[in-house]
Amino acid sequence: MHEMLRQAASDAVAMGPAILLQGLHVAHPLDVVNASALYPDDRRTILAAWISDVYAVGSNPALRYMPGTSKPVTVDEIDSALTELDRRFGA
C-alpha cells in the first residue's frame, strides 16, 4: 500500500504543472504566454516550473523538457517567455 502511494506521489511530482497543459499544444514557452485558456498566474506557474532544475535534461543542463511539450527548450527561451509574460500582465 505504501509503495502505491509513494508511486502516485512520485508521478504527481513528475507531472507537476504540466497537468495544466493538457489539451493545449505547447511547442515553445511563448505558447504558454499566448495560451488564452490559462490565467496569467497559471502561465507563470508553468513557466517557473519549466525553468526549474526538475525539468533539466541530464546530458545538457541548459535545456529543459517538461512532459507534455514537444521537445526540450533552452533556459533562455523560458526566461524570455517569463519576461514577456511580465510585460503583458505585470510581475
C-alpha positions, 0 to 999 in steps of 0.5 A, spaced: 500 500 500 505 504 501 509 503 495 502 505 491 502 511 494 509 513 494 508 511 486 502 516 485 506 521 489 512 520 485 508 521 478 504 527 481 511 530 482 513 528 475 507 531 472 507 537 476 504 543 472 504 540 466 497 537 468 495 544 466 497 543 459 493 538 457 489 539 451 493 545 449 499 544 444 505 547 447 511 547 442 515 553 445 514 557 452 511 563 448 505 558 447 504 558 454 504 566 454 499 566 448 495 560 451 488 564 452 485 558 456 490 559 462 490 565 467 496 569 467 498 566 474 497 559 471 502 561 465 507 563 470 506 557 474 508 553 468 513 557 466 517 557 473 516 550 473 519 549 466 525 553 468 526 549 474 532 544 475 526 538 475 525 539 468 533 539 466 535 534 461 541 530 464 546 530 458 545 538 457 543 542 463 541 548 459 535 545 456 529 543 459 523 538 457 517 538 461 512 532 459 507 534 455 511 539 450 514 537 444 521 537 445 526 540 450 527 548 450 533 552 452 533 556 459 533 562 455 527 561 451 523 560 458 526 566 461 524 570 455 517 567 455 517 569 463 519 576 461 514 577 456 509 574 460 511 580 465 510 585 460 503 583 458 500 582 465 505 585 470 510 581 475 
